[in-house]
Amino acid sequence: MTKTKLYGYVDINRLWLSSVVVLLFTAIHMPYLFPGTVTSALYYVIVFIGIVSLFGMRSKLRVRSIFFWAIGAAFLSILNTVIIGNQNVIRTGILFAAFFLAIFFLLDEVDERAFAISVYINSLFVLIKLLQNGVKGRVYDGYSNNYVSILLLSPAVLYYAVCSARGRKCSVFPATITCVLSFLMGGRGGVLSTGILLMGVILHKYFKDRESRRERVILGIILCIVLVPMMVYGIMSIFQNESSDLYIVDRFTRFGMEGGQRIDIWNEYLGDLGLSWKYFVFGVDQSILYWAQPFEGNLHNSFMFVHAYLGIVGFVVFVVLMIRAMVKAIKSGKWLYFCAILTFAFRGFTDHVFGANRISAIIIALIFLPDFIDLNESGSHEQDSVLS
């Protein structure tokens, strides 16, 4: 703690670690906004700073407990690199580092509001691009606008998961902003996933403190009975109006929930699993997938990416760990944490959200959260402050 004349005592360590979190999510976003060597280098520099900061903490047990999983994932990734060729040294390094970044996110010294601030900063970048290019223009050069929801959800789900796990109060604004911007971008998967998160936050924030469990259940049922038909009717009436110029309405009207080439890619990948035991065990070679070639091998499904990069062993372990985290969330009554996992998994089902990429640390943090934050602590803690 350091004393200042203006603010009193300042927890410099907490302020530093929380600032690194904000810088990291900004550095993740920057290469999409401004592709180039400088922004890519910035990402690696901030990752290095984050890992060094983690190893500088006194609690070495946190590092040792995840080292086994990081080594295991890196070993499977190297096997894939040698035998199949989907992976490479750089992505293996990013995956290895992601495990330590995940612990960094879950440190007690990291203020959960750093994730909310990251949502606000990245949303501001997106909003500026929207004002410049319009809702039908590209926010990211060379990337689909579907990535808007992915990059905004990444800090948002961590914010709500950590708040839920720690028993802290949370704001509805990060989920609302993420949902609104995803709606404007027109991505169907983004709209549905951010809608799930927003509904979960609203139910948690406004109905969890009711007098009895029975009353909460009744309120939830009433909410569904009243809102769902209204939303369905409203959306259908908009779809029927051919003069509507909302981009998301146009997308749903033309495509509905049809995945288009996504379905072709998935069918081809699943079909090729049976071509060779090697593909089943280590992952299907992305270079042989005809439908994925126009997208540079993008499978548009994070679960398939896990198999393509880590093989059947990595896939099974990943799914088991995710189910384990969900069960622990339900048993401890941390429903907002459960909603965060469900939201991110749902978003990953139609795009490359996790699987040896720059935001894989988020899903790793979500599935290992119960090992680093006690979910069984009862009561609501007071919001810790960087300034105390």
N, C-alpha and C positions, 0 to 999 in steps of 0.2 A: 504494500500500500504506500502511495506517495501523497504527501499533503500539498495542496495548492491553495493560494489565497482566495481564489474565486470559487472553486468547486468543493473545497474540503478534501477529504481523502479519496483518491482515485486508485482503483485496482488496475494498475498498469498491465499486469499479466492478462487479465480478463479483457481489457480494452484491446490489447495487441492481438490476441487469438481471435476475437470476434471480428476485428478489422481484416485479418487474413482471410476469414471465411467470405466476407463481402468481396474482397479483392479476387478471391478464387472464382466465385460465380461470375464476376465481371469478366475475368480472364477467359472463362469458358465461353462466354457469349461473344467476345470480341472477334475471334476468328470467323464467326458466321457473319457478323456485321461488316468487318473489314478484312477479308481474306488476304493473307500475306505472311511473309517470314517474320515480321516484327510482332504481329499479334500472336502467332503460333509460339514464338520464343517467349513472349510474355506469359503465356499459359504455363510453359514448363518451368519458368523462373518462380512463379507463384506456387506451383506444386512443390518445388524444391524447398521453398521457404516454409510451406505448411508442414512437410515431413520433418524438416530440421526442427521446427517448433515443437512437433509432437515428441521427437526423441529427446528434446531438451526438458521435457516434463519429468518429474521425479517418479511418477508411477510407471515403472518399466513393465509391470505385469500386463498392462493394457497392450503394450506392443508385442510381448511374447505370446499372448493368448491368440493373436490374430496371425502371427507369423506362419504358423502351420498351414492355415487356409491360403495365405498368399503364395507360399511355396508350392502347395498342391495345384492351385490354379495356374501358376506359371509353368509347372512341369507339364500339365495337360496341354497348355498353349504351345509349348516348345515341341511336344509330340506332334501336334497338328501341323506346326510349321514344317517339320521334317517329312512327315508322312503324307499330308494332304496338301498343304500350301496355302490354306485360307489365312492363317496367322503369319505374323512376321515379328521381328525382334522389337520394333518400336511399339506395336500394339501389346506385345507381351509385357514390356516395361510399364506401359500405361495401366494394364490390368493389375500388375503386381503393386504399383503405387496406389491404386484405387483402394486397396484394403486398408492401407495406413491412413489415407485421406478419410475413409469412412469412420475410423476411430477418432480422428481429429474432429470431425463434425459432432461426435457424441461426448466429447470432453465436458466435464462439469463446468470448466472454466469458460466455455464458449456460451455466450448469451444467445438464447434461441431467437431473440429479436434480430440478430444478424441475418438470419434467413429471410425474415420479413423485409428487411431493408434491401436485401439482394433482389427480392421480387420487385420492389418499387423501382430500383435503379434500372433493372433490365426492362421493366415495363415502360419506363421513360424512353429508353432507346427505341423500343418497338413503336411507341406512339409518335416519336419524331419521324420515323420512317413512314408511318401511315400518313402523316400530314404531308410528307413530301411526295409519296408515290400513290396514295389512295389504297383502298382495301384490296383492289385487284392487282396491284403492283407487287413486285418482289421486295420483301423486307431484307432478305439475305441474298447476296450475289452468289449464284450457283447452287442455292439450296431452296427446297420447297418451303412455303410458308407454314407447312405442317410443323416445322421445327420451332415455331413460336410457342406453341402450347407445351412442347417438350422442355424447352429451356426455361420457361416460366414455372412449370410444374416442379422442376427439379428442386429449387429452394423452397417452394411452397409446401410440398409434401413433407420435407424435413422439418419445417417450422411447426406444422400441426402435429406431426408424430412426436417430436421432442416436447412440445407443450403438453400433449396428452400424457406422455410417459412421466413427465415431471409433475403433473398435476397443476400446471400453470394456466392462467387465463390466456385466451388467444383472441386475436382480432379477426373479423370476417373479411376485412379489406383485401388481404393477399389473395384469397380464394375468389373474391368478387372480381378483382382486376384481371386475374388470370383467365377467368371464365369469359368476361366481356371481350378481351382482346382476342381470345381463341375464337369466339363467335364471329368477330369481324374478319378474321383471317379465312374463315370458310372451311377449315379442316373438320371433317365429320368426327373423326376419332378424338380430336382435341376438344370439340364442343361437348361430346358425351362424357369424356373422362373428367374434364374440369367441372361439368355439371354435377357429376357424382360427388366430387370433392366439396363443392359449394353446398350441396344439399346436406352432406354429412356435417359440415361445419355449422350450418344453421340449426340442425337438429341438436347437435351437441351444445351449442352456445345458448340456445333459448329454451331447451326442454330438459336438460340434464339435472337442473336444480329443483325440479318440481317435487312436491311432497312425497309422492309414492311411486313405486315402479308401475303400478296399475295405471296411474294417471299419465305417466310418460308414454306407456303403450297406447292408451286411448288417444292421446294427442298426436302421436305418430300416425295412427290409423286415420284419424280425421284429416290430417295434413295430406296424406296420400289420396284419400277419397275425394277431397275438395280440389287439390292442386293438379293431380295427374289428369283427370278428365278435362280440366280447363286448359292445360298445356297441350294435350292431344288435339282438342277441338281448335285451339288457337293456331297451332302449327298446321293442321289440315286446311284451315280456312286460308292461311297464307299461301300454302302450296297451290290451292285452287285458284289463287289470284295470279294470273299469268303476267300481270303488269308489275309484280313485285320485282324490285331490283336489288334486294338484299343478296349478297354473294353467297352466304350460307344456304339461303332458300334455293338459289339457283343450283348449288351443288347437290343438295338433297333431292331436288326435283329431277335432275338429270341422272343421278347415280343411286339415290336412295341409300341403302346400306350395302349395296353391291360393291365389292372390293375391286372390281375390274381386274387389272393385271396382277394385283395382290393374290387373288385366288389362283390364278395360273401359276404364279411363282410357288405358292404353298403346295399346290397339287404336284408340281414337278419335283419339289424338294422331297416331299413325303414318298413319292413314287420311286425316286432314285435311292432311297434308303435301302430298298430291296435289291438293288443292282449288285451290291458287294458288301460282304461283312465288314470290310475296311471302312466304307462310308457309314455304316451303322455304328461302328465302334468309335471312329475318330471324327466323323463329320463329313457331309457331302461336299465334294469339290465345287465351290461356287463358280468356277470358270466353265463348268459343263452345263450350267443352268441357262437354257436359252432365254427364258422369260425375264431373268434377272439381269441380263447383259445391258439392256438399255439404261438400267439404273446402277451400273458399275458394280453389280453383284449384291445390291441391297435387297435383302430378303423381306423387308417390311414386316418383320416379326422378330421381336427380341428373344423370344424363347427358342426360335429356330437358330438365331445367331449364337445363343449359348451352346447349342448342340454342334453347330458348324465350327465353332472355335474350340470347344472343350470336350467334344465327343459325348457319348452316352453317359459316361461316369460323371462328368461335370454337369450335364443336364439333370440327371437324377438327383445328385447332391443339392443342386440349386433349388429344384422344386421342393425337395424335402425340407430344406432350410426355410423356404418361403412359407410353406404350410405350417411349420413349427412356429414361426413368428406370428402368423395369423391366429393360431390356437392359443398362444400365450397372451396375445392382445385380447382375445375374447374372454379367456379365463380370468384375466385381471380386470376386466371391465373397461379397458382402454379402447373404446369404440372409435375414437377419432384416429388413433394410431392404426387400427384395423382398416379404417377408411382410406388412410394415406397409402398403405400397402396395396389395397385393392385398386385405388385410382392409378397408381404408377404401373402396376401389373397390367391393368386394362389398357392403358396408353401404350404400353410396350407390345401389346398383341398385334398392332397394325403398323408399327414403325420401329426403326432402330433406336431404341431408347437406352438399352443396356446390352452389354456383351463386348467387353474390351474396347469401349470408346471413352470419350472424355467425361461422360457423366455416369459411368458404371459405379462410381463410388456411392451414388445416392441409393441405388437398390441394395448395395452391400450394407450400407449404414442401416437401412430399414430392416433387413432381415437379421442383423446382429444386434440391433438396439436392445433387446431384452438382456443381453449378456453384459451390457455396460451401463444400463439405467435400470434401477429396481422398479419394476412395474407394480409391485405389491405395496408400495408406500401409500398409506391412506391419507386423505385430507388434501387440501389445496394449499400449496406453498405460496408464500408471498413472492412477488416478482423481484428477483435479484436485480440489482442495478450496477451498471459499470461505475457509477458514482455512488458512493455510500457514505 
